[in-house]
């Protein structure tokens, strides 16, 4: 079983990225043949600073490797190192109905937020379909709100197969219902767009300062509190084991335990949990040639699969 996942390098990764995408992606290493790519071509729809894109791409590579990605078990690569995906995107575009793209939520949502409606943004789902289909992916893990991406890919694959023969594996979405929704400092979903994030590998003092700014209700120190409605506890339980979670719940419900105490506990468990990752990241950062070799090796493995699929697609259409 081949499993594919990707992430855009469009800023510093944060706890929402880690618990929502990174940790589930790393667990795929146990379940099948995993392909994971850094979607730097996709990032171009929103990032226009070349130096920033290069740095963000590099940071994503360091972050994943530091957090436990095993390149011997996961094909890890930059999207831009597999040029075959763009030729396939064109071949897929000839069977992609305009109406299918016009119905895509992502395009409409981004335009509504003021992003310029470029062809790249509109045709984004076709390139995404090429990313998935070129590796003959069986499973694509997504959150429920991203299911449409895989449904569009399935439609395109079926249309191509019906017209030119059975070239592509039709992928299945794997809905990650157990993936945590991570609250940001203000209680909204943690997102760079809301400036409410806690960076994975940001400055330790800055991270603690941001944690201390998490929005809570106005209950005083002596008052009993409901952990299930508290943003601090929602973040703490992502790191904590059962004993730690139960202890904090007892403290909340018993009173004489302030939100400041809970925030300090969150800062401590975050720092303790990520200390090994921080150390590993510093090692990787000091050895850029090693990291570059890993990415190039991943790209070579990815291109071998991509080239085989592209050859089948070219032959099918008569090229």
LUMTITOR-361539 format. One line per 4 residues: their letters; for each residue x negated, y, z of N, C-alpha, C. Coordinates in steps of 0.2 Angstrom, whole numbers, plus 2048, in hexadecimal, padded with zeros to 3 digits. Example, Ala and Ser with C-alpha at 12.3 -4.5 7.8 and 13.67 -1.06 7.14 Angstrom:
<recs>
as> 7BE/7E4/827/7C2/7EA/827/7BE/7F0/827; 7C0/7F5/823/7BC/7FB/824/7C0/800/827 $
</recs>
This chain:
<recs>
xxxx> 7FC/7FA/800/800/800/800/7FC/806/800; 7FD/80B/7FB/7F9/811/7FB/7FD/817/7FD; 7FA/81A/802/7FE/820/805/7FA/826/804; 7FE/82C/802/7FB/832/800/7FD/838/804 $
xxxx> 7F9/83C/806/7FB/842/80A/7F6/848/808; 7F8/84E/809/7F4/853/807/7F5/859/80C; 7F1/85E/80C/7F2/864/810/7EF/86A/80D; 7F2/870/80D/7EF/876/80A/7EA/879/80E $
xxxx> 7E5/87C/80C/7E0/880/80F/7E2/887/80F; 7E7/889/813/7EA/890/812/7E9/893/819; 7E4/892/81D/7E3/895/823/7E0/890/828; 7DE/893/82E/7DC/88F/834/7E1/88A/836 $
xxxx> 7DF/883/837/7E4/87E/839/7E5/87F/840; 7EC/87E/842/7EE/87F/849/7F1/879/84C; 7F4/879/852/7F7/873/855/7FD/871/851; 801/875/84E/806/873/84A/804/86E/844 $
xxxx> 7FE/870/841/7FB/86C/83C/7F9/865/83E; 7F6/866/844/7F3/85F/847/7F9/85A/849; 7FD/85C/84D/803/858/84F/808/856/849; 809/85B/845/80E/85A/840/80B/857/839 $
xxxx> 805/857/838/802/854/832/7FC/850/833; 7F7/853/836/7F0/850/837/7F0/84A/83A; 7F3/84A/840/7F3/843/844/7F7/83E/841; 7FD/83F/83E/800/83A/83A/7FC/837/834 $
xxxx> 7F9/83C/831/7F5/83A/82B/7EF/836/82D; 7EC/837/833/7E6/833/835/7E9/82C/837; 7EF/82C/83A/7F1/825/83C/7F3/821/835; 7F3/824/830/7F4/820/829/7EE/81B/828 $
xxxx> 7E9/81D/82B/7E3/819/82A/7E4/812/82C; 7E9/811/831/7EA/80A/833/7EF/807/82F; 7F2/80A/82B/7F8/807/828/7F8/805/820; 7F2/807/81D/7F2/806/816/7EC/80A/813 $
xxxx> 7EC/80A/80C/7E6/80D/809/7E8/815/808; 7E5/819/80C/7E7/820/80D/7E3/824/808; 7E6/829/805/7E3/82E/801/7E5/835/804; 7E1/839/806/7E2/83F/809/7DE/845/805 $
xxxx> 7E1/84A/803/7DE/84F/7FF/7DF/856/802; 7DA/85A/801/7DB/861/803/7DE/865/7FC; 7E4/868/7FD/7E7/86A/7F7/7E6/871/7F6; 7DF/872/7F3/7DD/879/7F2/7E0/87C/7EC $
xxxx> 7E2/878/7E7/7E5/87B/7E1/7EC/87E/7E3; 7F0/87A/7E7/7F6/87C/7EA/7F6/883/7EE; 7F0/883/7F1/7EF/889/7F6/7EF/890/7F2; 7ED/88F/7EB/7EC/895/7E7/7F3/899/7E6 $
xxxx> 7F8/896/7E7/7FF/899/7E6/800/89F/7EC; 7FC/89E/7F1/7FC/8A3/7F6/7F6/8A6/7F9; 7F0/8A3/7F7/7E9/8A6/7F9/7E6/8A8/7F3; 7E4/8AE/7F3/7E1/8B1/7ED/7DA/8B4/7EF $
xxxx> 7D7/8B2/7F4/7D0/8B4/7F6/7CC/8AE/7F6; 7C7/8AE/7F1/7C4/8A8/7EF/7BF/8A6/7F5; 7BC/8AB/7F8/7B8/8A9/7FE/7BC/8A6/804; 7C2/8A9/805/7C6/8A6/80A/7C8/89F/808 $
xxxx> 7CA/89E/802/7CC/897/800/7C6/892/801; 7C0/894/7FF/7BB/88F/800/7BA/88E/807; 7BA/893/80B/7B9/892/812/7BE/88E/815; 7C4/88F/814/7CA/88B/816/7CA/884/814 $
xxxx> 7C8/883/80E/7C7/87C/80C/7C2/878/810; 7BC/87B/811/7B7/878/815/7B9/877/81C; 7BD/87C/81F/7BF/87B/826/7C4/875/826; 7C8/874/822/7CD/86F/822/7C9/868/822 $
xxxx> 7C4/868/81D/7C0/862/81D/7BC/860/824; 7B9/866/827/7B6/865/82D/7BB/863/833; 7C1/866/833/7C6/865/838/7C9/85D/837; 7CA/85B/831/7CC/854/831/7C7/84F/833 $
xxxx> 7C1/850/831/7BC/84B/832/7BA/84C/83A; 7BB/851/83D/7BA/852/844/7BF/84F/848; 7C5/84F/846/7CB/84C/849/7CC/844/848; 7C7/841/844/7C7/83A/844/7C8/837/83D $
xxxx> 7C8/83B/838/7C9/838/831/7C3/833/830; 7C4/82D/82E/7BF/829/82C/7BE/828/824; 7B9/82B/821/7B9/82B/81A/7B8/824/817; 7B6/81F/81B/7B5/819/818/7BC/815/818 $
xxxx> 7C1/818/81B/7C8/815/81B/7CD/81A/817; 7CB/820/817/7D0/825/813/7CC/828/80E; 7CF/828/808/7CC/82C/802/7CD/833/803; 7C8/837/805/7C9/83E/807/7C6/842/802 $
xxxx> 7C9/847/7FF/7C6/84B/7FA/7CA/852/7F9; 7C7/856/7F5/7CA/85D/7F3/7CE/85B/7ED; 7D4/85E/7ED/7D8/85E/7E7/7D4/860/7E0; 7D0/865/7E1/7CD/868/7DB/7C7/864/7D8 $
xxxx> 7C5/85F/7DC/7C0/85A/7DA/7C3/855/7D5; 7C9/855/7D4/7CD/850/7D0/7D0/853/7CA; 7CD/856/7C5/7D0/85A/7C0/7D5/856/7BC; 7D5/84F/7BC/7DA/84B/7B8/7E1/84D/7BA $
xxxx> 7E2/84F/7C1/7E9/851/7C3/7EC/856/7BF; 7E8/85B/7BC/7EB/860/7B8/7EE/85E/7B1; 7EA/859/7AE/7EC/856/7A8/7F3/852/7A9; 7F3/84F/7AE/7F9/84B/7B0/7FF/84F/7B1 $
xxxx> 7FE/855/7B5/803/85A/7B6/806/85C/7B0; 802/85D/7AB/805/85F/7A4/809/85A/7A1; 807/854/7A1/80A/84E/79E/811/84D/7A2; 811/84E/7A9/817/84E/7AD/81C/854/7AB $
xxxx> 819/859/7AA/81D/85F/7A8/822/85F/7A2; 820/85A/79E/824/85A/797/82A/856/799; 82B/853/79E/831/84F/7A0/835/852/7A6; 832/857/7A9/835/85A/7AF/83A/85F/7AD $
xxxx> 840/85E/7AF/846/863/7AD/845/86A/7B1; 846/86F/7AE/846/876/7B1/84B/876/7B7; 851/873/7B6/855/873/7BC/853/870/7C2; 84F/86B/7C1/84C/867/7C7/847/86C/7CB $
xxxx> 843/870/7C7/83F/874/7CB/843/87A/7CE; 848/87C/7CA/84C/882/7CD/84F/880/7D3; 851/87A/7D5/854/878/7DB/84F/877/7E1; 849/878/7E0/844/876/7E5/844/87B/7EA $
xxxx> 845/879/7F1/846/87E/7F6/840/882/7F7; 83A/87F/7F7/834/882/7F8/833/889/7F4; 834/888/7EE/834/88E/7E9/839/893/7EB; 83F/892/7EC/844/897/7EE/842/89A/7F5 $
xxxx> 840/896/7F9/83E/899/800/838/89D/800; 833/89C/7FC/82D/8A0/7FC/82F/8A6/7F8; 833/8A6/7F3/835/8AC/7EF/839/8B1/7F4; 83D/8AD/7F8/841/8B1/7FC/83D/8B5/802 $
xxxx> 837/8B2/803/833/8B5/808/82E/8BA/805; 82F/8BC/7FE/82B/8C1/7FB/825/8BF/7F7; 824/8B8/7F7/81E/8B6/7F2/820/8B6/7EB; 81C/8B9/7E7/81D/8BA/7E0/81F/8B4/7DC $
xxxx> 824/8B3/7D9/826/8AD/7D5/822/8AC/7CF; 81C/8A9/7D0/818/8A8/7CA/81A/8A1/7C7; 817/8A0/7C2/818/899/7BF/815/894/7C3; 80F/895/7C6/80C/890/7CB/810/88E/7D0 $
xxxx> 813/893/7D3/818/892/7D9/81E/88E/7D6; 820/88F/7D1/826/88C/7CE/824/885/7CC; 81F/884/7C9/81D/87D/7C7/819/879/7CC; 818/87C/7D2/815/878/7D7/817/871/7D8 $
xxxx> 81E/870/7D8/820/869/7D9/81D/864/7D4; 81B/866/7CD/819/862/7C8/812/860/7CA; 80E/865/7CC/807/863/7CE/807/85F/7D4; 80C/860/7D9/80C/85B/7DF/80E/854/7DC $
xxxx> 813/854/7D7/814/84D/7D5/80E/84A/7D2; 80A/84E/7CE/804/84B/7CB/7FF/848/7D1; 7FF/84C/7D6/7FA/84A/7DC/7FD/843/7DF; 803/842/7DF/806/83C/7E2/805/836/7DD $
xxxx> 807/838/7D7/808/832/7D2/801/830/7CF; 7FC/834/7CF/7F6/833/7CB/7F2/82D/7CF; 7F4/82D/7D6/7F0/827/7DA/7F5/821/7DB; 7FB/821/7D7/7FF/81C/7D8/801/81B/7DF $
xxxx> 803/820/7E2/805/820/7E9/80B/81C/7EB; 80B/818/7F0/811/815/7F2/815/819/7F7; 812/81C/7FC/815/81F/801/812/826/802; 817/82B/803/815/832/804/818/834/80B $
xxxx> 814/834/810/817/837/817/819/83E/816; 81F/840/818/821/847/818/826/848/81E; 827/84E/820/82C/850/825/833/850/821; 838/850/825/83F/850/822/840/856/81D $
xxxx> 83D/85B/81F/83E/861/81B/83A/861/815; 835/85D/814/831/85C/80E/833/856/80A; 839/853/80B/83B/84D/808/83C/84F/800; 83E/855/7FF/840/857/7F8/83A/856/7F3 $
xxxx> 834/858/7F6/82E/857/7F2/82D/850/7EF; 82E/84B/7F3/82D/844/7F1/833/842/7EC; 839/845/7EE/83F/843/7E9/83E/846/7E2; 83B/84C/7E2/839/84F/7DB/834/84B/7D8 $
xxxx> 82F/849/7DB/82A/844/7D8/82D/83E/7D6; 831/83B/7DA/835/835/7D7/838/836/7D1; 83C/83C/7D1/840/83D/7CB/83B/83E/7C5; 836/841/7C5/831/842/7C0/82E/83C/7BE $
xxxx> 82C/837/7C2/829/831/7C1/82E/82D/7BD; 834/82C/7BF/839/828/7BC/83B/82B/7B5; 83B/831/7B4/83C/834/7AD/837/832/7A9; 831/833/7AB/82B/831/7A7/82B/82A/7A5 $
xxxx> 82C/826/7AA/82C/81E/7A9/831/81C/7A4; 837/81F/7A5/83D/81E/7A0/83B/820/799; 838/825/798/836/828/791/830/824/78E; 82B/823/792/825/821/78F/822/81A/792 $
xxxx> 826/817/796/824/810/799/822/811/7A0; 821/80B/7A3/820/80B/7AA/818/80C/7AC; 817/813/7AD/810/815/7AE/80F/816/7B6; 814/819/7B9/813/81B/7C0/817/817/7C5 $
xxxx> 814/816/7CB/817/814/7D1/81C/819/7D3; 822/817/7D4/827/81C/7D7/826/81C/7DF; 824/822/7E2/822/822/7E9/828/822/7ED; 827/820/7F3/82D/821/7F8/82A/826/7FE $
xxxx> 82F/82A/800/82D/82E/806/82D/82A/80C; 829/82C/810/829/829/817/82A/82F/81C; 831/82F/81E/833/835/822/830/834/829; 82C/839/82B/829/839/832/82D/83C/837 $
xxxx> 833/838/839/837/83B/83E/834/83C/845; 82E/838/846/82B/838/84D/826/83E/84D; 825/842/848/820/847/848/823/84D/84C; 81F/84F/850/821/855/855/822/85B/851 $
xxxx> 827/85F/853/828/866/851/825/86A/857; 820/86D/855/81B/871/859/81D/878/85A; 81F/87A/860/821/881/861/81B/886/861; 81C/88C/85E/816/891/85F/817/895/865 $
xxxx> 813/89A/866/813/89E/86C/819/8A1/86D; 81D/8A2/868/824/8A6/869/82A/8A1/869; 828/89B/868/82E/896/868/830/894/862; 82F/897/85C/830/895/856/82B/890/854 $
xxxx> 82C/88C/84E/828/887/84C/821/88A/84B; 81C/887/84D/815/88A/84C/813/88A/845; 811/890/843/810/892/83C/80C/898/83B; 807/898/837/803/89E/836/807/8A4/833 $
xxxx> 80D/8A2/830/811/8A8/82E/814/8AC/834; 815/8A9/839/817/8AC/83F/812/8AF/844; 80C/8AD/842/806/8AF/847/807/8AD/84E; 809/8A7/84F/80B/8A4/855/807/89E/857 $
xxxx> 801/89D/854/7FE/897/854/7F8/896/859; 7F6/890/85A/7F0/88F/85E/7EB/88B/85A; 7E6/88E/858/7E1/88A/853/7DE/884/857; 7DD/87F/852/7DA/879/855/7D3/87A/857 $
xxxx> 7CF/87E/854/7C8/87F/855/7C6/887/856; 7CB/88B/858/7C9/892/85A/7C5/893/860; 7C4/899/861/7C0/89B/867/7C4/898/86D; 7C0/895/872/7C4/892/878/7C7/897/87C $
xxxx> 7C4/89D/87D/7C7/8A2/881/7CD/8A5/87E; 7CC/8A6/877/7D2/8A9/873/7D8/8A4/874; 7D7/89D/873/7DC/898/873/7DF/899/87A; 7DB/899/87F/7DF/899/886/7E3/8A0/887 $
xxxx> 7E0/8A5/884/7E4/8AB/885/7EB/8AB/881; 7EB/8A8/87B/7F1/8A7/877/7F6/8A2/87B; 7F3/89D/87E/7F7/898/882/7FB/89C/888; 7F7/8A1/88B/7FA/8A5/890/7FF/8A9/88E $
xxxx> 800/8AB/887/805/8AF/885/80B/8AB/882; 80C/8A5/883/811/8A1/881/818/8A4/884; 81D/8A5/881/823/8A7/883/827/8A2/887; 829/8A5/88D/82D/8A0/892/833/8A4/894 $
xxxx> 837/8A1/898/83D/8A5/89B/83A/8A9/8A1; 83F/8AC/8A4/83D/8B1/8AA/83D/8AE/8B1; 83E/8A7/8B1/83F/8A4/8B8/838/8A5/8BC; 839/8A7/8C2/833/8A8/8C7/830/8A2/8C9 $
xxxx> 82B/8A3/8CD/826/89D/8CF/82A/898/8D3; 82F/89A/8D8/832/896/8DC/838/892/8D9; 83A/895/8D3/840/892/8D0/83F/88B/8CC; 843/886/8CD/843/880/8C9/843/882/8C2 $
xxxx> 840/87E/8BD/840/880/8B6/842/879/8B2; 844/87A/8AC/846/875/8A8/840/874/8A3; 83C/86E/8A4/837/86D/89F/839/86C/898; 83F/86A/897/841/868/890/843/86E/88C $
xxxx> 843/874/88F/845/87A/88B/83F/87F/88B; 839/87D/88E/833/881/88E/82E/87F/889; 82C/885/885/827/884/880/820/881/883; 81E/883/889/818/881/88C/818/87A/88D $
xxxx> 81D/877/890/81E/870/891/81E/86C/88A; 822/86F/885/822/86C/87E/81B/86B/87B; 817/86F/87C/810/86F/87A/80C/86A/87E; 80D/86A/885/809/866/88A/80A/85F/888 $
xxxx> 810/85D/887/812/856/887/80F/853/880; 80D/857/87B/80A/854/875/803/851/877; 800/854/87C/7F9/852/87E/7FA/84D/884; 7FF/84D/888/7FF/84A/88F/801/842/88E $
xxxx> 7FE/83E/893/801/837/893/807/837/898; 80A/832/899/810/831/89C/810/834/8A4; 80A/832/8A7/809/834/8AE/808/83C/8AE; 805/83F/8A9/804/846/8A9/80B/84A/8A8 $
xxxx> 80E/847/8A3/815/84A/8A1/81A/84A/8A7; 81A/844/8AA/81E/843/8B0/81D/848/8B6; 816/849/8B7/814/84D/8BC/816/854/8BB; 815/857/8B5/817/85D/8B3/81F/85E/8B4 $
xxxx> 822/859/8B2/82A/85A/8B2/82C/85A/8B9; 829/857/8BE/82A/857/8C5/829/85E/8C8; 823/861/8C5/821/868/8C8/826/86D/8C5; 828/86C/8BF/82D/871/8BC/834/871/8C0 $
xxxx> 836/86B/8C1/83D/86A/8C4/83D/86B/8CC; 837/86B/8CF/836/86B/8D6/836/873/8D8; 834/877/8D4/833/87E/8D6/82C/87F/8D9; 82B/886/8DA/824/888/8DD/81E/886/8D8 $
xxxx> 820/886/8D2/81B/884/8CC/81D/889/8C7; 818/88E/8C5/819/893/8C1/817/891/8BA; 81A/895/8B5/818/894/8AE/810/895/8AD; 80D/899/8B1/806/89A/8B1/802/894/8B2 $
xxxx> 805/890/8B7/802/88A/8B9/802/885/8B3; 808/885/8B0/809/880/8AA/805/882/8A4; 804/889/8A3/800/88B/89D/7F8/889/89F; 7F6/88A/8A5/7EF/888/8A6/7EE/881/8A5 $
xxxx> 7F3/87D/8A7/7F3/876/8A6/7F2/874/89F; 7F6/877/89B/7F6/876/893/7EF/878/891; 7ED/87E/893/7E6/880/890/7E1/87B/892; 7E1/878/898/7DC/873/89A/7DD/86D/896 $
xxxx> 7E3/86A/895/7E4/864/891/7E2/865/88A; 7E4/86A/887/7E2/86C/880/7DA/86C/87F; 7D7/86F/884/7CF/870/883/7CC/869/884; 7CF/865/889/7CC/85E/88B/7CD/85A/885 $
xxxx> 7D3/85A/882/7D5/855/87C/7D1/857/876; 7CF/85D/875/7CC/85F/86F/7C4/860/870; 7C2/85F/876/7BB/860/877/7B7/85B/873; 7B9/854/872/7B5/850/86E/7B5/852/866 $
xxxx> 7BB/854/864/7BC/857/85D/7B7/85D/85C; 7B7/861/861/7B3/867/860/7AB/865/85F; 7A9/861/863/7A2/85F/863/7A1/85B/85C; 7A5/857/85A/7A4/854/853/7A4/859/84E $
xxxx> 7A9/85E/84E/7A9/863/849/7A3/867/849; 7A0/869/84E/799/86C/84E/794/868/84B; 794/862/84C/78F/85D/849/790/85D/841; 796/85D/83F/798/85D/838/796/864/835 $
xxxx> 798/869/838/796/870/836/78F/871/835; 78B/86E/839/783/86E/839/780/86A/833; 785/866/830/782/861/82B/787/861/825; 787/867/821/78B/868/81C/78A/863/816 $
xxxx> 784/861/815/782/85D/80F/786/856/810; 786/854/817/78A/84E/818/791/84E/817; 794/854/819/79B/855/817/79D/855/810; 798/859/80C/799/859/805/799/853/802 $
xxxx> 794/84F/804/793/848/801/79A/844/802; 79D/844/808/7A3/841/80A/7A8/843/805; 7A9/849/804/7AE/84C/7FF/7AD/84A/7F8; 7A7/84A/7F6/7A5/848/7EF/7A7/840/7EE $
xxxx> 7A5/83D/7F3/7A6/835/7F3/7AD/834/7F3; 7B1/838/7F7/7B8/837/7F6/7BB/839/7F0; 7B9/83E/7ED/7BB/840/7E6/7B9/83B/7E1; 7B4/838/7E1/7B2/833/7DC/7B7/82D/7DD $
xxxx> 7B8/82B/7E3/7BD/825/7E4/7C4/827/7E1; 7C6/82D/7E3/7CD/830/7E0/7CD/830/7D9; 7C7/833/7D6/7C7/833/7CE/7C7/82D/7CB; 7C5/828/7CE/7C5/821/7CB/7CC/81F/7CA $
xxxx> 7D0/820/7CF/7D7/81E/7CF/7DB/823/7CA; 7D9/829/7CB/7DD/82E/7C7/7DC/82D/7BF; 7D5/82C/7BD/7D4/82B/7B6/7D8/825/7B3; 7D8/81F/7B7/7DC/81A/7B5/7E3/81B/7B3 $
xxxx> 7E6/81F/7B8/7ED/821/7B7/7EE/826/7B1; 7EA/82A/7B1/7EA/82F/7AB/7E9/82C/7A5; 7E5/827/7A4/7E4/823/79E/7EA/820/79C; 7EE/81D/7A1/7F4/81A/79F/7F9/81F/79D $
xxxx> 7FA/824/7A0/7FE/82A/79E/7FD/82C/797; 7F7/82E/796/7F5/830/78F/7F7/82B/78A; 7F5/825/78B/7F7/820/786/7FE/81F/785; 802/820/78A/809/81F/78A/80C/825/786 $
xxx> 80A/82B/786/80D/830/782/80A/831/77B; 804/82D/77A/802/82D/773/7FB/832/772; 7F8/833/778/7F2/837/777/7EC/832/777 $
</recs>
